[in-house]
Amino acid sequence: MKVNWKKAALGLVSGSALLALAACGGNSGSTDGSNADAGSGSDEKTITVSVGADYIDYINEVKSDFESENDVTINVVEMDMFDQMDALQLDGPAGKGPDVTMSPYDRVGQVGSQGHLAEMTLPDDGRYSDTDKQQVTIDDKIYGAPAMIEAVVMFYNKDLIDEAPATFSDLEELAKDDRFAEGDDNVGFLARWTDFYYTYGLLAGYGGYVFGDEGTDPSDLGINNEGSVEAISYATDWFQNVWPQGMLDVSANENLMLDYFNQGKTAAIIYGPWGVNGFEEAGINYGVAKIPTLSNGNDYETFGGGKAWVVSNYSQNKDVSQQFVEYLTNEANQEKLYDMRHDIPANIMAQETVAASDDPVAKAVIEQYSVSQPMPNIPEMSEVWVGAENMLFDAGSGNMTPQEAADNAAKTIEEAIEQKY
């Protein structure tokens, strides 16, 4: 099965998305020639749903039953998800925004707490896990309905190793295998640990964290605690004693890692499902699995992400909009979403169906997500991406000790939060 995994589908990878708060007015068009103005302020029997181009076919496929059962017209308009979330902040008050749209999890709490999203009630039918619910909750208020999940996983070359590494000890053994030697270096296992998004699973597995109280207390910063420093020290050893110097290049190490893997020189990498198409084009006989257990026996606790359906707080049709969101996230429509787009559903019942399929990528993502942590969705998280972006470079390059690098990042984040919030 060739799965069209798309990097653009990953709402949480880019920290810049958290910073994109400037409104972008306008609309890029609709499927039926109508305008988004037909949404919030129009006929109460019509609700406008704004989605990116890659979700239009899905909404049009499933909307008819809801329309007939509820005597409602679903008006579908096209707009990039990030642009729509930004535009909502101006278009909503002006009566031009949609009733329903999509948001990456890491924007739900932020935009909801600013008053732009309607509070919602999730169905109490077992369709969501506690992690799913936490993704769309801030200050005990729910601002979205989980739609799909995402997580980074481990890819491995089945022509180079017989099975997926189960532990980081297995990865360390790969680093001793002469088959993967590159001069004095070794590329048997590679990871983009200069990028905090990928590194967080390592820190969390050693006891580090971003904010206390399950990501809600910005006064309690954990990226320079004992566990985080232990994790940074572990990563530093790879940078200084195993990997090529290029793995410290913040802007180029992704391409370097993928080049090694696609050339059959690297046995295992930590990456996201959006890499699949590239691996297939390169002819790699890849396998995929949950990220191996750390040497302390703990899981590599990645950020778990995804997208949610949200309702505009400016909608004149909040009740029917929430009903439509519940309809989109029921088991049948979540399975339809996977069938049409290969987005992994948040609905647990639909997820079980996907896990029983012959899609190894989906199985691995589901398994990894089960040990992942929700990314903090408070506004202060935007300062973490900026403050921590050089933390692993500073330590790995030897410019600072792991403790100094962690303390420097923590100080930068704390000062930014104090100044802005």
C-alpha angles and dihedrals in degrees: 000000000000109000120202097221109176127201090214088064092067104093097182106047097084116071087195088071088065090055096048098100099134110108120247108200126201136051131257096219142278140253094249104034094261126127131239086247085081089073127069100017102035139086109333090227091064127071123187119221117196118202140155118267092262093062100047095090091050095053092045090049096054105029100080098076091050091048094052095042094048102031089238133135117224110210110198119204129179124236134138111263096237093044090050094051089052095043092050090072091065103021094050097061089043091056094244103103128101125261095228131024141151129262136184109246093246091062098046098079094041097050092037093053089051089061100251099111128062120241112251140197117225119219113260094222102109095260093127136054123222089256090055091051092049090054091066100034129093126166088359091299123119117220104171148022115244110243108170141003134223137184138161116253142180120276120193137183109245091199090061103038129025098223142008115281108256099196139022086249086066090052090050089055090054088055088060094050112108090212088076098043118132102187106296091344134077129220100183089119126020135180134174095241093158086072111078091211090065096035096054094080089059093049093046092049089058094047102271123132141175105232129002128244092048094311097311103099112075091181088069108064117182106180092099099041122117094271094050092050090050089053093047089050090053092050090046090059090057092049095047103034109025117022132067116262089251091072087074092057101107095199100040108030094090092060091043092053093046092047091054092047095045091049091055094246097114125060102199139014138175108236144131131268090256087079094067098090091053092050091051092048089052090052094240116165091221133180126195132209146155112289110270123263116265122248090258090059095252128124122258093249104207125185107271113215145163140131139294136202110241136188122223115244086220094059117120088206105053097144097054090039090057089047090054091050090051088049092051091052099048118114097261096048093044089054088048089052090055093045093052102035108010090236106154108241123237090211103102095215092051089044091058090056091051092047089055092054128092093258107115094183093057091046092052093047091050091050093046093046089056090066096036129105125232111253110247106263099196117114092249090070089080089069091056093062091054097039096047099040094100098032097102093039091054091051098037094049092051092241087123137010115255090257092049092048092050093046092048092051092047092050092050091050095045093050092048092050092048091051098045107033 
